[in-house]
Amino acid sequence: MVIKVLLLGGTFEARQLAKHLAGRDDMTVMLSLAGRTAQPVAQPVPARSGGFGGVDGLIRYLQEQRIGVLVDATHPYAAQISRNAAVAAEVTGVPLLGLRRPAWEEQPGDRWRRVADTTQAVAALGSDPRHVFVTLGRQEIRPFTGAPQHRYLVRSVDPIDPPLSLPRVDYLLDRGPFREAEERALLQAHRIDAVVAKNSGGTATYGKIAAARALGIEVVLLDRPDLPEGETVATVEAAIDWLAHRAASASMRGE
Ligand code: NAP
């Protein structure tokens, strides 16, 4: 018996999980990406790209493709697709596992300010001109145009298009991972005195947080959105175990 896994991805962990599952003979994996990135990295399993058409579209996909297990390994800020996954799993009875990176925790020496959204982040920067490093995606970055007194360094995977109508902004295109030493050099080179970021968790983008701590720089962190309840694991290894267990029980039941 081979179970079909739909893996909702777009994260480093989803790619890692796909890589580990690629050679197995007890399951096949379809990786689903939002399709936001112009040049996505190569994936180790078959992949589809783009929305399903809301929760109804996802329900239809699960049924038509006879998906046996749904894994939500999306980014912690991609709350809509996680909500859709929870509803679709409930409606179809397809078991759902969430693979969720734990959030970063404040460490001694950190100067964090937590805010609910980008608008609050802009307010938290204050009225005096600052040198701000922004690592948010193009979907959430527009409110910074309301604070043209600052100089910005904006890093994103894809170009911010159209560019922000701000007098002083530099753009950096990079997808990481980012190491602390390089992040420290970047913050110093641009004389950054505030970082605005999401609490993404994991190691790939933690370098800027550690670098800001080392340099005594303030970090304005966007709170994570609420995500649906349900069965979750925090690591790729735990997700593999969970899936292997599912595949074994499905096989015993002759599904
Ligand atoms: P979202 O608000 O949760 O998703 C919006 C819609 O995009 C979903 O309703 C779905 O469309 C589609 N979608 C999202 N992920 C999908 C997937 N894996 N497969 C197929 N369709 C998917 O997420 P978002 O708009 O992409 O991003 C929200 C936040 O997460 C942003 O802060 C962004 O920077 C961050 N983020 C997202 C990703 C990512 O891969 N999505 C990666 C890194 C960071 P339908 O309703 O039509 O199915």
Residues whose N, C-alpha, C, O or C-beta is under 5 A from the ligand:
A	BS01	NAP	L8 G9 G10 S32 L33 A34 G50 G51 F52 G53 G54 H75 Y77 A78 A79 Q80 I81 S82 G137
